[in-house]
């Protein structure tokens, strides 16, 4: 399943509705553009350090995909 920026934000926030629909039997993928957009957005977040740490852990565990045209 390919996650978008809203899904990553909800995941980081521990959104139960999102977590309930993430498939346990299929891999997750993070598009490179989504990672960049999320990283840009958290630069001004109050909890920036927490979100950066969380994102680093997710990036280590979930493969990213390139955006090809």
N, C-alpha and C positions, 0 to 999 in steps of 0.2 A: 504494500500500500504506500503510495506516495503522499507525504504530508505537506500541507501548505503552511504558510506563516501563522495563520490563525490557529491551526492545530498544534503547532509547536508552542505557541503562547499558552493555549489551554492546557497542554501537557505539563508545561513548567508550573502552571498554577495548580496542578492536581485536579483539574476539572473532571468530576466523576462521570459526567455524561460522555465526554470524549473517551475516557479510559474504558468505559463500558463497551464502546463500539470498536476499539482497536482490536484487530484479529490476533489471537494468540497463535494461530496456525499459519500465518503468512508473514513474510518479512516486511519490515518498514524501510522506506528510503527517504532521504532528505535531499531535495534538489539544491544544488550549489547556490542558485539565486535566492532561494528561501533562507538558507543559512546566512547569506550576506545581508538580506533584508532584516532578519531577526537581530543579527549582530549590530547592525546600524541602529535599530530601534532601542536596544538595551543600553546603548551608550549614555542615554540620558535618564535611565530608570533609577528610581530611589534605591532599589535592591540590585543594582548592577552587578556587584561582585557575586552575589548568590546566583544570579541568572547566568553569568559567565562561567562559573564553576559547573553549574548544571549542564549548560550547553556543551562544555568540554567533555563531560562524561558521556553525554548522548552522542556526540560526534565520534567518540572512541568505540561506541557500541553499535551505531546504526550507519550503514553505508550511505555515502552521498552520491548523487548522480550529476553528471554534467548536463548542461543545457545546450543542445546542439540545434542549429537552425537548418 
